[in-house]
């Protein structure tokens, strides 16, 4: 799994985060990267005293049969 994101402050408490994520899963000792999945999206961050509130929307860049067309994710705290 790998991720790249750019955190852009809009105000002292609000930020925008464009990102690209990629990853694969394997039962082998060394993964076969032919099944690599890649997605991209944008998120909004609202900074609070206990950590950022996060809402992200993303789309797969190489969607396969049965994969969703988009995803929406919400969370509290830093992603990493």
N, C-alpha and C positions, 0 to 999 in steps of 0.2 A: 504494500500500500504506500502511496505517496500523495502528497497534497502540496499545492502552491496557492497562496492567497496574498492579496494586497489589502491591508487595513487602511482605510481612508477616513480620517476624522472629518465630520461635517460640522459638528458643534462639540462642546465639551463632553456631552453625554450621548451623542448619536454618531454612529459610524456606518459606513457602507463597506462591504467586503466581497469583491469579485474573487472567484476561486475556480480551480481545476483539481479534480481528484482522480486517481487511477489506482487500480488494484486487480489482483487475481487470487484465486484460492486453488490449492493443490494438495493431494494426499501424498505426493512424492517428497523426497528429501530436498530436491531442487525443483522449484516450480516451473511449469511450462507456461511461458508468457504468451502463448498463442491465444489464450482466453482472456487476455487483459481487457478490462472494462474501463471506460473513461467517461467522466461526467463533468459538467461545468455549470456554474450558477452564480447567484449573487445573494448576499445576506445583509440583514440590517442588525446592528448592535445597539442596545440601549444600556449604557453603563450605570450600574447601581452600586451601592456600598458593598454588597455581597458577591458581586461579579456581574458580567454582562448577561443580559437577556438576549438570546440569539434566535432569529428566524431566518432560515435559508430556503431558497427555491432553486432547484437544479434540474437539468435535463441530461439524459445520456447522449454522448456524442457518437457512440457505436451501439445503438440499441439492437438487441437481438429479439427473436420471437419470444413473446411472453414477458418481456421486460416492460416496466411501466414507461409511459411517455414523459413523466415528470415526477418530482418528489418535493415535498415540503417538510422541513425539519424544524423543530423548536427545541431549545435547550437553555440551561442556566449554567454559567461559568465558562471558562476558557475551553476551547476544543482541544488544546494541547498545552 
